[in-house]
Amino acid sequence: MHRCNKSRIALSTTAFNQLPAALFQSVRPNTRSRAGLFYDLGIIWAVIGLVLSLSLLVGQAWTVGTSLWAFVSATGSPTGSTVAMTTTTTTSGIASLVKRATPVETTADSGFIKPLIPGITIPFSQALYLILSFLLAQLVHEPGHAISAALSSINPLLMTVQLSPIFPSASVTLPSIELALTPPRERARIAAAGCWHNFLSVIVLGALTLLANQALIPVSHIGRAVLGFQPGSALAQAIPVGSIITHLDDSPLGATSLGKSDKLWSDMFVDRHTDIPGLTSGWCVSEAWFLAQNDLCCKPASTPSSDLTICFNPSASTSSSGRCLPPSIMLPSTQVDSTGRTPQRCPCLASGEICIEPDESKGEIVRITFLSPRSDRSPSGTNKRWADVEESIVWQGPSESIYSQIETSPTIPPSLIPLSLYPQIRSIALLFKYFTVISTTLSIFNLLPLSLLDGGFFLDALLDWGLPGGEREASEPITPAHNAEQYEQDISGDEDDGAEVEEEDEEEQDDDYKLLSRGTQRADNSSTRTPSNSRSSVISHKGRRRRKLKKKIKSSLAGLTIGLGIWVLGGMAVRLALDLHD
């Protein structure tokens, strides 16, 4: 059966309703008992997850408050420059890349939990991975409820998969009457099973990742391995997949005493030109040759140069203004001036030379040095994976664009894996990454004490199990000893109350009676749960007090969760809007 409307398609089936129960039909009793103990462990995780989810929500609410205050109090934030991109090749065969006219935004680290929003917080090209991961995580989650319900002899009523343009979803519908008649411990086990499945999937995937990492080859002592690029990146035209980026400007990326490769790579963009050692000191060129060049690209109102030159200024205080030079002078072994000399690094020792530096007011200039992968890197060849000579390209524009466009790693797959498979490996790794994030989120935040989440149902069962008398009253079957009128009369005539029943308690009693009436019908029609004797359906004063306490606990936690959730989501939305505005 399927239903569809303009926004979603729902596929529902009853064909698999007997499948969970079939798993335990031909197994030994001790196997069924072990399965019950396995899912009982999920109750322990659910208790931990419930406390952890509330703690994380409180912590995130605090982070939102402090981050928003710091953001509002800040005097300003860095902004990106505007540049465009083209690719050239120098006379020595070394690629030169100049980037102009792409707006890029930079923001300080806010401490917020980053929402996964395609096109905003993650590349839009990764939206499909996110959607597939969301569906897979739910397909792992929902069977947990169905299998644990089968341990209590409860079969699903319906299994549904909903496909929508935003996020797909999956669900298992269980009979509410049979759940109401199930002992609290078993109800808690059923409620916790989905999050238990997600938690275990994260553990298993993490273990497999650790095993896979053992086969990876570390290259952090050299630099960062290039595993792929964002679609449309011009860097993909200049840096081959499988290369090792060894330097940004003059700063080595190999892990040294300065820090690990990961930190060095990120610091190059976060703290560029501040605390990173080994930055460029300029180049020496013939002063006569320099002054003979035009200065069109150095003028304040200049448009991007069509000949791919960039503005260089003398590093010393001279009367000379900037000149437009090819970026290739920043690359090694490049002959550019009229004498055929190769530009040397400053300070200049020869007479008639001048030290020049790129004018970064027109856009950041970054030199990227890398080792290309060899075509004969297989064991049958030289067995050297990378070329002996480094290559360099020049990038003009926000350096953060490099960080966002290149997928790098401190490790690289073994040489037996062809370079042509790197994109597929990267896609699988990206899918696993999002699956891990979403499964972790489901295993924790789905346990928040809200009625729409597993946490609300779990808390209800947990309170029935833990409060005095709750397990006995919830597990005992009900018989139709009283009708509605007699029920209300007995309740109103109870002398032990000592006071008039509050309005909210009366509403709760009505709801309880409706549940008892439905439970009566279920008990009459069931061959497995028919009681051996009858008892009165009048709910004692002690039972009402217990349920009233239970209701207060649930409503208090739900109110706290909703309030904190609104604050966190509102703060994240405001911060995201401010970031996009900047």
Buried (B, 14 or more C-beta within 10 A) or exposed (E): EEEEEEEBEBBBEEEBBEBBBEBBEEEEEEEBEEBBEBBBBBBEBBBEBBEBBBEBBBEBBBBBEEBBEEBEEEEEEEEBBBBBBBBBEBEEEBBBBBBBEBEBBBBEEBEBBEEBEBEEEBBEEBBEBBBBBBBBBBEBBBBBBBBBBBBBEBBBBBBBBBBEEEBBBBBBBBBEBBBBBBBBBBBBBBBBBBBBBBBBBBEEBEEEEEEEEEEBEBBBEBBBBBBBBBEEBBBBBBBBBBBBBBBBBBBBBBBEEBEEBBEBBEBBBBEBEEEBEEEBEBBBBBBEBBEEBEBBBBEEEEEBBEEBBBBBBBBEEEEBEBBBBBBBBBBBEBBBBEEEBBBBEBEBEEEEBBBBBBBBEBBBBBBBBBBBBBEEBEEEEEEEBBBEEBBBBBBBBBBBBBBEBBBBBBBBBEBEBEBEEBBEBBBEBBBBBBBBBBBBBBBBBBBBBBEEBBBBBBBBBBBBBEBEBBBEBBBEBBBBEBEEEEBBEBBEEBEEEEEEBEEEBBEBBBEBBEBBBBBBEBBEEBEEBEEEEEEEBBBEBEBBBBBBBBBEBBEEBBEBBEEBBEBBEEBBEBBBEBBEEE
